[in-house]
């Protein structure tokens, strides 16, 4: 009975390992073509504009606070 339990535990561990590592079954042998460079779209520009606006607001708030 103990031998049967060891076999079941070993089989379970092997099956769990194969389930959690599916990339082994779909592995490829290298890149066919290099990836193109990703363009910087409007999202970065919007974040930059928001950061500049926030900085200006903080500067003006600090200036008003210093005057009081």
N, C-alpha and C positions, 0 to 999 in steps of 0.2 A: 504494500500500500504506500509506503514511503517513497519507493522508487517511482511509482505512478505520479505522485504529487510533484516530485522533482522534475519529471518530464513535462508535466502540465505547466509548471512555473516557468521553465526554460522556454517552452513554446509560446507562452503568453508574452514573455519579455521580447522574444524575437519578433512576434507579430506586432507588438506595440512599437518597437523600434522601426519596423518597416512602414507602419502607418504614419509615424511622425517625421519620416524623412522621405517624402515622395519625390524630391528633386533628383534623387539618384536614378530613378526610372526615366526621367525626362531630360537627362543630361545631354548636352551637345558638345561637339568638339571645337569650340572656338567661335569667334565672330566671323561672319561672312563679310560684312562691311562695317567700317567704323561708324559710330553714332554721330549724327550731325550735331553741331553746336545748338544749344537751346537759345532761342531769341529772348531778349528782355522785353516783356510786353508792358502794357499799361498798368499792371498791378504794382510794379516797382515804382513807377512814376507817381501813382496815387499814394503809395506809402511815403514816398519822399515829400510830396506836397503836404500830406497830413502832418508829417514830422516838422516841417518848416512852419506850418501854421500853428502848431502846438508850441513850438519854441518862441514864436513871436508873441503869442498870448501870455506865456509865462513871463517873458521879458517885460511886457506892459504891466502885468499884475504886480510884479516885483517893483517896478518903477513907481506905480501908484502907492504901494505900501510904504515905500521909502519916503514919499512926500508927506504922508500923514504923520 
